[in-house]
Amino acid sequence: MQKNNVKIFENMDTKTKVYLVVIAISLILLCVNVMAYIIPSIILYAVIIIYTIWVYNKRESEISNYINELTISMDSAAKNTLINSPFPLIILETDGNVIWRSSKFNKEFANVGINNYIDEITKEIKMDIDNNNIPTVDKEIEIDEKTYHVIGDYVKIKQKDKRKTSKYMTILYFIDITETKELLNKYNDSQTCVGIIMIDNYEEIIQRIATEEKPQVMAEIEKTLYDWSNKSNGIMIKTERDTFVNIFEQKYLEEMQNEKFSILDKIKEIKTSEKLQLTLSIAISNEGESAYDKYQNANDAMDIALGRGGDQAVVRTDGKYSFFGGKAQELEKRTKVKARVVAHALEELIKGAENVIILGHQNGDIDSMGSSLGLYRFAKTIKDEVYVVNNTKNLSISSFIETLNEQEEYEDVILDKTEALSKINSNTLLIVTDTHKKNFVEVPELLDKTEKIVIIDHHRKSADFIENAILTFHEAYASSASELVTEIIEYGTNDIVLNQIEAEGLYAGIMVDTKNFTFKTGVRTFEAAAYLRKYGIDIIRVKKWFQSDLDSYNVIADIVKKAEIINESIGISEYEEKDKNANLICAKAADELLTISNITASFVIGNLGDKICISGRSIGDINVQIILEKLRRWRTYYTCWCTA
């Protein structure tokens, strides 16, 4: 009893304790003055204490009863909420054991094999538990043409036998969001898409067809485009002689993609007296808060379409690019004005830089190194501190590198990765040649060290291009980067004299990428080669750089020997051995497959050890780049050399 009273006094609030102390002090002072009040004071104080304890106990009992009633009410409310929940719900364990289903759940899924869906959810939960994650369910599933948002948190069940595996239990709520999804889809479908359509070879058509035929051809082109736009209830506006802007609702975009932009093939059916084939480049975007933003994004997509050679559609959605078409060969632009403009702009950039670093792509080839040396001589006539990065040595350029190492001038010019990173700063001009891909340059880390980046490349443009370049010379029609660099050297304002090995490197780059002047060879290719020949190129030495050793040749022969022919025109083979030079072996084997009669495209798969490489080649209508880009969805690594 004493203990209980002590507990009561401990639990009393501070105000009550103060009052009791004040009363006690007052009574003591009274008794000191009048001794006769001692006994009455003790009795009075005892009565006050007893009354205080009685009041406190009564209040505590009332509060306890109130809490009990409230708890019972809450439990009852919770049970009623579960039983009468407007959402279908189910209580189950991780082993799939169903503890209880609500009446709404039974009614909602009476005619549906719901157990299969529950089993799938349970499997996912078990995987989370096996990975030591406390599972939380938050997913959308389709059940009988309806969409449900399934949510729930799992809690661990206490096991009496600790040796047993821990169990988890949850309440899963199935919230019908079908109408919400439909409204969201309607909203998304009603959003505006902006497309830009450009006639690739407009200038050539206008120049070559007869004057009286021009109105007829242009009228047929415009009618074809307007008819195509009308299918999507869009608005087609002609903004320039060769350019149209198309505005339509997003719900028609999927239909266009499913048809693979049939307008690309339809426009080619238009006949001209000169038998010229018309091609289009199409760029579409639905990204951006305003129509202007979408137009700007479509413009960026058009740059990619033109950089890939035209005759294709590029769609930009959610920051990603999709490509359609691209079967036609790139059209050679006969004007050299751009080469002259780029040469002059590059000179100004070199003058304003502290130093210049030139680099090509990973696993560099002779075109990458040859164009790098040509740019080195171009920059060296303006700036003293110029370097070339070569971080890899492989079979394709080993002979060339050996010859280069014999030249004293290049002893301190060729840098590896570590040396390049130590030389670069924010005022360095970084020139990237023979590639435009961020993750494919020789040393990707260099791209983050400076904002002064120049790109010179001839490959069809891909989605992972370097975005922050201040100068780009990207011509998909060109045979090689060496061809483009030769034009820059030729049209620069400075009097540039190439060393023999530099001229031979550029010439070798053109030879390799054109397969000895047989593929992608235009008028300007021969003009560039003629310009280089005046430097007294030793053709025999150049040819020796391309020679393979006997072991490599035998490996290539074995790859070709076991090739399979698909559809009588596509050669496919593989190089099974783990080899760090597998990408080069595969490239040479793919080239060799194209020498076989009727084969117009070839693919060779190789094993680099921790990565897989695929080399693709084509001399026909098959665009191997588009095929290999599709494979990027699952690939670990791929390398693509495209000749069509």
SULVENLIN-V449723 format. One record per helix or strand of 2 or more residues. SS is the DSSP state (@ for helix, = for strand). FROM is the first residue (numbers start at 1). LEN is the number of residues. If there is no record, write none. Layout:
BEGIN
ss	from	len
SS	FROM	LEN
SS	FROM	LEN
END
This chain:
BEGIN
ss	from	len
@	2	10
@	14	20
@	35	49
=	88	6
=	98	4
@	103	6
@	114	17
=	136	8
=	146	8
=	155	3
=	167	10
@	178	12
=	192	8
@	202	7
@	211	21
=	235	6
=	243	7
@	250	9
@	263	6
=	280	6
@	291	17
=	312	6
=	320	6
@	337	15
=	355	5
@	366	15
=	386	4
@	398	8
@	408	3
=	414	2
@	417	7
=	428	6
@	438	3
@	444	5
=	453	5
=	471	4
@	481	11
@	500	14
@	523	11
@	539	7
@	550	12
=	564	3
=	570	9
@	582	12
=	601	7
=	612	7
@	624	8
END
